[in-house]
Amino acid sequence: MTSMMQQVEVLRAACCVAGLDRNVDEHERAVLERLARKIGVGGSSLTAMIKRAETDQGFFQEQFRFLKADPDFAMNVLFEVAIADGKLDMEQRVVLHHFAQVLGMSDEHFDELLNAAEKKGRKS
């Protein structure tokens, strides 16, 4: 079971993944908004997280220190955000891999999730 605080941590990490290219597009924003509503994070807080993710490239480094969520829950959310715009670029892959390592996920399991996300992205 993932606690409310862990879900907020995942939302912050998801904002970082979406903001790596310094532009959270409408597809990424829709996924982030859905997650925020689900866990009870207000629009102003989400907007602040997105803005920070788009303007502060050090923001994702902070998340490497704090993210303690359930690995499968967290990585599934992060992959969903990463492929929301239909592409999964190398910078996103690297950051996603770092998040997986922080969460203690094996490289094999990460590769399985990566392959599943890429397949899903190609179908979109």
TISEDREN-888636 format. One record per residue (C-alpha): x, y, z. Coordinates in steps of 0.02 Angstrom, whole numbers, plus 50000, padded with zeros to 5 digits. Layout:
REM residues N
XYZ;...
REM end
This chain:
REM residues 124
500005000050000;500685016949949;500425030850076;499775048150030;501505055650056;502285042549944;500995046449810;501445064949822;503285060149804;502845050349647;501875065249579;503385076549605;504505063849519;503235062349377;503265081349356;505165080249342;505065066849208;503795077149111;504815093149130;506495086249076;506305094348906;505775110548994;504015109048922;502595098948999;501425096248852;499535093948861;499635074848861;500895074449002;499895087649097;498305077149081;499155062149162;499865073249300;498175081349331;497325064349342;498605058349469;498475074649569;496585073249579;496705055049632;497835059149779;497035075849824;498375088049768;497635104749717;497875113449552;498985127249623;500165114749702;500245104649542;500575120349439;502005124949557;502755107549541;502635108149351;503395125549342;504845120249451;505105104549347;505155115049187;506335128249256;507435119649386;508395104849316;509055101349492;507285097549551;507375079549491;509015077049587;508065080849748;506815067349705;508215054349697;508525057749883;506705057449939;505745045049832;505275030249941;503675023949860;503195006349808;504365002949659;503054995749541;501775009349579;503055023149560;503855016749402;502195013149317;501655031149350;503325038049291;503295027849131;501495033149098;502015051449109;503595048449007;502665040948860;501145052548869;501855063148729;502155047748621;504045047148639;505305041248766;506945050248739;508655045548805;508655058648943;507005051849009;507685034049003;509205039049104;508175048149236;506905033949244;508325021649270;509015032349412;507295032549494;507185013649476;508885011749559;508375023149703;506845012249727;507904996549729;507184989449568;508234976749474;508884981249302;507924966349231;506264972449301;506634990149242;506974983449067;505304974149070;504384990049117;505354999948987;504914987448850;503084987648901;503065006748900;503885007548729;502604995348659;501195005548735;501945021548665;502025014348490;500175009448498;499645027248545;
REM end
